[in-house]
Amino acid sequence: MDDRDLLERARKGDEPALSHLFSQHQRQVFHYAAYMCGPSAADDIVQETFLVVLRQTGRRDAPTSSVRAYLIGIARHLVMKRHGRTSEWAVDETVLEQVPSAEPNAFDRLAAAQSIDAIRGAVRSLPPAYREAIVLCELQEMDYSIAAALLNCPVGTVRSRLHRGRALLATKLAASMGEEVERVR
């Protein structure tokens, strides 16, 4: 059964279908929400997203793009509702998750964790519009046209935000890495 069938069945109150849909997509929804409003609120956003699906008993229309993009769209709406469209969204600087290293050396594991933390921190510190473009297109690997539809803006705007977001990210990472080098010396 594909995602669209699962969504249709979940909308009709089929709990196993909702559970399967949840297990397939909750991680991507969580990562989007965690980058946009912090990990402490991300769990709530995930739960609310799938509750919205469960409450859509009257809807029969299929998503115009992927089910993943549809679910992230619901999560985006919930994030915007929770934190306001124009306000700066609060960012929790805690680590989103520990990524285990395949390196046997403890020093290599520590260096990799610090690099990952620096990247995540830099992404979370971007202005919301740039952060959202980076999260959707780079981290969620969403097509520009799908991201543009989700953000309700032209594809050119998504590309512009990505370009500016990448530039800011590079600047922040260079500054962060420069501070790390200075601390080691």
C-alpha positions in Angstrom: 0.0 0.0 0.0 1.4 3.4 -1.0 1.4 6.6 1.1 -1.6 8.1 -0.6 -3.7 5.0 0.2 -2.5 5.1 3.8 -3.4 8.8 4.0 -6.9 8.1 2.6 -7.5 5.2 5.0 -6.1 7.2 8.0 -8.5 10.1 7.1 -11.3 7.5 7.4 -10.3 6.6 10.9 -8.2 3.5 10.1 -5.9 3.4 13.0 -3.4 0.8 11.6 -3.1 3.0 8.5 -2.5 6.0 10.6 0.1 4.1 12.7 1.9 3.0 9.5 1.8 6.5 8.1 3.2 7.8 11.4 6.0 5.3 11.5 7.0 6.1 8.0 7.0 10.0 8.3 7.2 11.0 11.9 11.0 11.3 11.8 11.0 13.8 8.8 8.2 15.8 10.4 10.1 15.8 13.7 13.3 17.0 12.1 11.5 19.8 10.3 9.8 20.9 13.5 13.0 20.6 15.5 14.9 22.8 13.2 12.1 25.4 13.0 11.0 25.6 16.6 13.4 23.5 18.7 13.3 19.8 19.8 11.2 20.5 22.9 8.3 21.7 20.8 8.9 19.2 17.9 7.3 16.2 19.6 4.1 18.3 20.1 4.1 19.4 16.5 4.5 15.8 15.3 1.6 14.6 17.4 -0.6 17.5 16.4 0.3 16.9 12.7 -1.0 13.3 12.8 -4.0 14.4 14.8 -4.9 16.8 12.1 -4.8 13.9 9.6 -7.0 11.8 11.9 -9.5 14.7 12.1 -9.8 15.1 8.3 -12.6 12.6 8.1 -14.5 14.6 5.5 -11.5 15.2 3.1 -11.1 13.0 0.1 -8.7 15.1 -2.0 -5.2 13.8 -2.6 -2.2 15.9 -1.9 -0.8 17.8 -4.9 2.7 16.6 -4.1 4.1 13.8 -1.9 2.5 12.7 1.3 5.7 13.7 3.1 5.4 17.2 1.7 1.7 17.3 2.7 2.5 16.3 6.3 5.4 18.8 6.5 2.9 21.4 5.2 0.6 20.6 8.1 3.5 20.8 10.5 4.6 24.1 9.0 1.1 25.5 9.5 1.2 24.4 13.2 4.7 25.9 13.7 3.6 29.2 12.2 0.4 29.1 14.3 2.4 28.4 17.5 5.1 31.0 16.9 3.6 33.6 14.7 4.4 34.3 11.0 6.5 37.4 11.5 8.1 36.8 14.9 11.5 35.3 15.3 11.0 31.7 16.2 12.5 30.5 19.4 15.4 28.1 19.0 16.5 25.6 21.6 20.3 25.1 21.2 20.3 21.5 22.5 21.5 18.8 20.2 18.7 17.3 18.0 20.0 13.8 18.2 23.4 12.1 18.7 24.7 10.7 15.4 26.9 7.7 16.1 30.3 7.8 14.5 31.8 4.8 12.7 35.3 5.8 13.8 36.9 3.7 16.5 39.0 6.6 17.8 37.4 8.5 20.6 39.1 11.8 19.4 37.5 11.3 16.0 34.1 10.7 17.5 34.4 13.9 19.6 35.6 16.0 16.6 32.7 14.7 14.5 30.1 15.4 17.2 31.4 18.9 17.6 31.3 19.5 13.8 27.7 18.2 13.7 26.8 20.3 16.6 28.3 23.4 14.9 26.4 22.7 11.7 23.1 22.2 13.5 23.7 25.3 15.6 24.5 27.3 12.5 21.3 26.1 10.8 19.2 26.9 13.8 20.7 30.4 14.0 19.6 31.3 10.5 16.7 33.7 10.1 13.5 31.6 9.8 12.9 32.2 6.0 16.4 31.0 5.1 16.4 28.2 7.7 13.1 26.9 6.3 14.5 26.8 2.8 17.7 25.0 3.9 15.7 22.5 6.0 13.2 21.7 3.2 15.5 21.6 0.2 18.8 20.5 1.7 17.9 18.4 4.8 14.5 17.1 3.7 15.8 16.9 0.1 12.6 18.4 -1.2 12.3 19.5 -4.8 12.4 23.3 -5.3 9.0 23.4 -6.9 7.4 21.4 -4.0 9.1 23.6 -1.5 7.9 26.7 -3.4 4.3 25.3 -3.3 4.6 24.5 0.4 6.0 28.0 1.2 3.5 29.6 -1.2 6.1 31.5 -3.1 7.8 31.4 -6.5 10.6 28.9 -7.2 13.0 31.8 -7.7 12.3 33.0 -4.2 13.2 29.5 -2.8 16.4 29.5 -4.8 17.2 33.0 -3.6 16.6 32.0 0.0 18.7 28.9 -0.4 21.6 30.9 -2.0 21.5 33.5 0.8 21.0 30.8 3.5 24.0 28.9 2.2 26.1 32.0 2.2 25.1 32.8 5.8 25.6 29.3 6.8 29.1 29.2 5.3 30.0 32.5 7.1 28.6 31.2 10.4 30.5 27.9 10.1 33.7 29.6 9.1 33.5 31.8 12.2 32.6 28.8 14.3 35.4 26.7 13.0 37.8 29.6 13.5 36.8 29.9 17.1 37.4 26.2 17.6 40.8 26.4 16.0 41.7 29.3 18.3 40.5 27.4 21.4 42.7 24.4 20.5 45.8 26.6 20.1 
